[in-house]
């Protein structure tokens, strides 16, 4: 059997073994001597017959190669370049015939999950018609956004009641909004992201990232208001006056319906 000691200053979670290593801009091998020890002393001969088996998120983007633990309990983590985050792993001790129970442990690289890093478009143009969605609006950096991310959007508009549904960004980076029909204006928005350092295990602690600013321009839908005269003489030259709004202007971007009934 294995015994672990909490070596983290983080909030206690349901994972009793927590290890922390420093990140590296170029990637590095981090060694934690004595990370795992047996309940009873082992001589060198007996230790040679033991092996630690590491499981869990061994293929996470945090690692340049899978983690390993030497028979003497020293843990080795090849940290990927510029990676920060949390990996939930498991370890068990095997000899030639028997195995110990499997123990979960958590590796924290850097400050923990690290603030999520992402890029986002700076300008979105929509028409005041149907609901609008834009997949891939926010793109996460996989090395610095290991855990699920929650986005929040705060905004101000040039036109009151511009949106039926205000701008929102889902965890997969999709922007969704619904402008009110016939309305036009500009919304200045600020997008922020935070995620759960514990990946849902134990108490949640979020770390906020610098916000990204973007602009939403809502173009009013062209509309026909009247046609004069409604009936004209057949076979005769007739002047027809069409009145409407948002036609041919910069605001409407030249949009018009294909047909008006």
N, C-alpha and C positions, 0 to 999 in steps of 0.2 A: 504493500500500500504506500501511497504518497502522502506527504504532508506539505501544504503550501502556506506561505505567509503573505499577507497583503502588503505589498511594497509600493502602493500608490496612495497619493494624497487625495484622490478623487472621492466623490460621493460613493458610499458603500452600495454595491449592487448585490444581486443574488448570486454573483460569481465570486467565490471566495479567494481565488488566486488571480491577482492583477499584477502584470509586469509593465514597466514603462521603459522605453528607449528613446533616444534623441533622433530626430530626422536628419537627413543629409541632403544638401542641394545636388550632390553628384552621385548619391547612392553609397552605402557603406554596410559592412557586416557588423552587427551589434551583438556582443556577447554578454550573457547574464550568468556569471558563475553561481553555482548552487541554487539555481532557480527551483529545482525539484530534488528532494532527498527522500531516502527510504526511512521507514519507521525504526529500523534497527541498523546498527553499523554493519557494513559489508566489507569483506576483505577484497583485495585486488583480484584474486582468482574467481570469487563468486561474481564480482562486478563484471568480469569479462563475459559472463554468460547472460547478461542482462541487456535489454535494448528498450529504448523509449520509442513509442509510436505516436506521432503527432497527427491529429486530424482536424476537422473543422474547415475554417476559411483559409486553408493553406495556399489556395490559388488566388487570393485577393490581390488587387493591384498595388497593395502596400509592399509586396515582396518581389524582389528580383528573382528569387528562387525559394522553394518551399522551406519553412522553418524546420529545424531539427534539434534534438536534445541528445547529448552524448551520455554514455552509460553512467558517468559520474554526476549527472544532473545539470550540467552546464547547457544552457539554451543558447542557440545561435540563430539570429534573425538577419537575413540579407535584405535590408531595407531599400526599396526602390528610390530613385532620384526624386527629390522634392515631394515625397509622399508623406502625408500626415493622416492619421485616422485610427480606427479601432478594428481589430480582428478578433472574433470569437473563435477560440481554438479548443482542442481537447488533447489530452495526453493520457497514455496508459503505459504500464511497465510490464514487459514480457520477459520470460525466460524461455528455456527450450520447450517447456510443457504447459506452463500456467501463465495467466495474465491477471493483472490487478484490475480493479474497477476503472472505468474511464472517468477522468476528472476534467471538468471544463475550466478553462482559464482565459483571461482576456489580455491581449497585448495592446498597449496604447503607444502609438508613435507620435511623439511631439506632445502637443497640448491635449490630445484626445482625438475627437473627431475632427478637430481643426475647424475653423470657419469655412463654410462651403464657398467654393470659388466657381463663378459662372460668368458667361458673357450673354448679352442680350441686345436685340436690335434697338436702335435709337429713335426710329421713326416708323410709325404704322399708320397707314391711310385706309379708311373704311368708308363705306356708304351707309347712310341711315336707312337701311332696309331690313334684311334678315339678320339673325344672330351671326356673329363673326368668330372664327377660330383660326389660330395660326400655330400649327405644331412646330416645335423646334424654335420657338421664340427665345427661350432661355436655354442655353447649352451649358451643362455642368462639366467641370474639370474632373475626370474620374479619379485622379490622384488626390484631390483635396475635397472630394464630395463622396466619401465612401458610404455614408449612411443616407437613408431617405431624407430628402430636403423638403421643407415647407416654405413656400413663397408667400409674401404678402405685398400688396400694392396699395399705396396711398396716392391720392390724386386731387387735383383742383381743376375746375373747368371754366372756360370763358362763357359758357351758356348754361344757365340753371336747368336742371332736369335733363341733361344731355343724354343720359343713359337709362335704359330700362333695366339693364344688368350691367353693373360697373366692371371695369377691367379686373381680371383675376388670372393668376397663373397657377396651373396645377403642378403636382410634383414632377411630372414628366416634361415640364417646360412649355406646355401649350398655353398660349394666351387666348382667353375667351372674353367677349363682351357683346353687348347688344345695344346699339344706339337707337334713340327714339326716332321714329319715322318722321321725316321732314325737317329734322333738326340738323344744325351744323355748328361746328365750333372746334375748339382745341382743348385737349386735356393734357396737362403736364403731370407725369406719373413718376413715382419712385418705387423701384422694385428691390426688395430685400429678401434674403434667404437665411434660414436657420435649420439645423437638424439635431437629432437626438444622439448625443454622445454614446448612450447606452444601447442604441439600436433596439429600443423597446424593452431592454432587460433592466429592471430596477428603476430607480428615480430618473426622471428626465432632466437633463441640463442642456440648454440650447446655447449655441455660440453664434452671434450675429456677424454678418459680413458687411463690408461697406456696400451701400446701396447703389443701384444702377438707375440712372435717370433716362426716361424715354418719353416721347411725345406721341399722342394719338390725335390724328386729324380726322374729323368726321365731316364728310362732304354731304350736303343736303341733297336729297333725291329730287331730280327735276319733276315738275308737276304741271299739267295742263289745266288752266283755269277757265278758258272760254274760247269759242270759235265764232267769229262773226263775218257774214251772216251764216246761220246754221244751214240754211237751204239757199242754193244759188240757181240762176237760170241755166237750163240745159242748152248747150251749143253757144253760149255767150261767154265773152270774157268777163270773169267775175273776180273781184278782189276779195280775198279771204284773209281776215285778220286773226291770227292765233296768239292768244295771250297765255302766259304761264310764268313760272318762276324757276330760277336756277338753270336756265338754258344758256348754253354757249358761254358761260362765264368761267372765270378761273375756279370759282367755288365748285361748279358742277363738273369741271374737267371735260365739258363737252358731252356728257352722258345724256342719252335720251332713250325712251322706251322704243322698242321695235314697232309697236302698234298701240294706238289709243282707241278704245271703243267709245 
